[in-house]
């Protein structure tokens, strides 16, 4: 799959390269998010722009092998960069220890000082930490005494095990704390980049793709070359050996000590159970113990706790949601049909998913994209006010549930934007807008006297009667093409 977007990240890497002193970059992010591709693309571009020689950069990837094996492999990679060696090193050559290996690396950087920065990338650094936990303290000592005085050295550490990177490299208790001169947590690609990757698909198909993969490049690549979303889902993504089939277990197993319980919690939330009591019941966990699992999943970015807008983070009405789109799709559609997929019944599974996916997108992904659109409009100064909080609202009013899909609020200017998101295949009728205006009155108890704006978001557009009513209510009508244009614009630098 071609390399797209990442303009901000590439700018940060270029700034790291052009600094006047030695630099230590820490890059981390979840598995498959594109860290290796980003670093490889950046290094390739550096080589072209600055005419770097083959001996002026090192890209080395750690493995799950033992420490001695990794030291020998790193030693081989380093020694081969020395232009003074008349012959290649012996296959079993290794520096006696990591101090010597990094010291030799500093010597090589000094050797090339007249030619500009010397770039060293250690990918999957967390594997090295797992095989030899002392490497962090050792690297801190070597950085302080040998590497940081080498002004043209640029050392980048990249890792997929986010918890290890945060605890062992970035936390205040880490020996390397404060040494990093540049920090980059790589996020998934934004929805707005998908139009560049799948230009022949419809906007609705790209939303469906985002519902399955989020912005994870490795998952998106499974659909590359497919004529449409349905064909890509059947031919590539749902194959028993595909990443969509196996990655959820891998993500949990490598990051958690008790993956089975966590998996049950995720499955319960993805199935539509969002309150503490319901999640505990469905997952088979006591309410007392559930807090530990939810806190861990939130720390890993897999689950988030949402509260009604203006209710405050401590609201007792908080609900839990699976925040990772891939995991949400996996537990809703792949895990329940795992046996059928393994038996090769892809046509039946694809048909089942297709019939349920519309409601799934409407309930989760489309609403989330609408909230992102509001934020992007605000960033561009197009919203009319600057919201401090964007989310949704729910409450009980006289025994009836009140739900507002999209709410943006500014306490400072006392303004609200209240919206409804519709993923149906028919133009939105006028009564949807009038019903929204009526339901919005239920927020008067928490936003009395505030100025209220309205917005409707629709996949299939709006009837003429709705457009006329929108003028009367001064409501914003946003169809899918406009929504995608706004999100594409926000993905640009």
Buried (B, 14 or more C-beta within 10 A) or exposed (E): BEBBBBEEBBEBBEEBBEEEEBBBBBBBBBBBBBBBBBBBBBBEBBBEEBEBEEBBBBBBBBEEBEBEEBBBBBBBBBBBBEEEEEEEBEEEEBBEEBBBBBBBBBEBBBBBEEBBBBBBBBBBBBBBBBBBEEBBEBBBBBBEEBBBEBBBBBBBBBBBBBBBBBBBBBEEEBBBEEBBBBEBBBBBBBBBBBBEBBEEBEBBBBBBBBBBBBBBBBBBBBBEEBEBBBEBBBBBBBBEEBBBBEBBEEBBEBBBEEBEBBBBBBBBBBBEBBEBEBBBBBBEBEEEEBEEBBEBBBEBBBBBBBBBBBBEEEEEBBBBBBBBBBBBBBBBBBBBBEEBBEEEBBEEBBEBBBEEBBEBBBEBBBBBBBBBBBBBBBEEEEBBBEBEBBBBBBBEEEEEEBEBBBBBBBEEBEBBBBBBBBBEEEBBBBEBBBEBBEBBEBBEEBBEEBEBBBBBBBBBBBBEBBBEBBEEBEBBBBBBEBBBBBBBBBBEE
